[in-house]
Amino acid sequence: MRVAFTRATVVLVVCALAATSPSAQARAAEQVFAAIYSRGPAWTTDQAAAKDPKILEHVEYFAALGVRLIGAGTFSPVAGDGPVGMVLLTAPDEPAALAWARADPAVVAGVMQARVVRWRVQDVRAWSRSR
């Protein structure tokens, strides 16, 4: 007896196998979070933020995330007491992402404050290909 597979069946089987691989399961367990930074009570306006030692430690801290770092940057222009920047990172859950943000040297020193929110990323590339 000969079994015929359609292209859709083959694609489904390949996707199912890929989704059950250990690396795929580890990636699926990770969630994306945005740590949104604003000025803290110890923020000084008398020097450029880029020269503040705690800001430099902050940059080194998020760079140490390695592959968990998706992206980071400042908002421009930064005005008033609004957010000054954001770090996108992966973490297993919100408590882990929040603990990471609270341990940031700039947050510990009061130079910055961080708010962490889960970001439910949509596949923008798939959307743009369908247009």
N, C-alpha and C positions, 0 to 999 in steps of 0.2 A: 504494500500500500504506500502510495506516495502522498506526502503532506505538502500542500502549497501554502506558503506564507506571503501575505501581502506586505508591501512596504510599511504600512502603518503598524502591522504586527511586529515586524522586526524592530522598528523604532521604539515601540512600547517595551519590548524585551530589553533592548539596550539601555533605555532610560531606567527601567526597574533595576537592572544590575548595577548601573552607576549609582543610583540612589541608595543602594544597600551596601556600598563599599564603605569601609571604616572612615576614609578621608571625607567622603560625601556626608556621612552622618555627623562627623565632627563639625564640618562647615555649617550644616543645617542647625546644629545646636547653638551656634553663635548667633547673636542678635546684633543689630547696629544701634549705636547710641550716639547722640550728639551732646557733648559737654559745651554748654553755651556760657561763655565767660563775660563778666561785667566787672567794673571797678569795685574794689573792696575798700574798707575804711582806711587802710594803710597806703592806698594809691597816692603817689606823689606827682604833682603836676609841674614841679620845678625842674624836672629832668626828662629827657626823652625816655619813653617806656622801654625802648630797645636797649638802653644802657643800664636799666635797673637790674642788679644782680639776681633778684628773685624772678624776674621775667626771663632772664637767660636760663636760670635753673628750670623754669616752667617749660621752655622750649626743649631743653635736654630731656626733661621728664617725659614729654609726649613722644619725642623721637625714640625713646627707649622702648616704646610699645612694639617696635618691629613690625611684623606682618599684621598685627592687630590694628595698626594705624591706617585708616583709610585716607584721611586728609586733614589738614589744619590750616588755619589762616585767620587774618584779621578782617574786620568789616571796615569798609571805607565808604564815605567818611564816617568817623566815629564822633558823635556829638552827644553832649549831655551825659546822663547817667545810663544810657542804653548799653546794649551788649557791645563788647569790643572784639570778640573773636569766637571761634568755634573749633572744636576738635571732634572729628568723626572717628569712632573706634568700634571694634567688635568686642563683645563680652558675653559670657554665658547667660547673664541675667542682669536685671537692673541693680540689685544690691552690689554686684561686683563692679559695675560701671560707676556707681555712686561712690564706692570705697576708693576706686582709682582716682576720681576727681577730688575727693576730700583729702587725699594724700599728696596732691600736687603742691610743690613747695610754695608757689605763689598764693595758693588758697590757704595753706597752713600759716603763712606770714600775714595774711589779711590784705595782700596787695590786690588780689582778685577774688571774686566769688564765682562759683560754678553751679549751674543748674543742669541736671542730666535728664534727658528725655529719650525715650525709645523712638527710633526712626524706622518706620516700616517702609523700606526701600522697595520701589517698584522698578522693574526692568525697563528703563527708558529706551535702551537700545532696541529691544523687541518692539516697543511701541513705534519707534521711528522707522524701523524696517517695514512695518505694516502700512505705512502711509504712502 
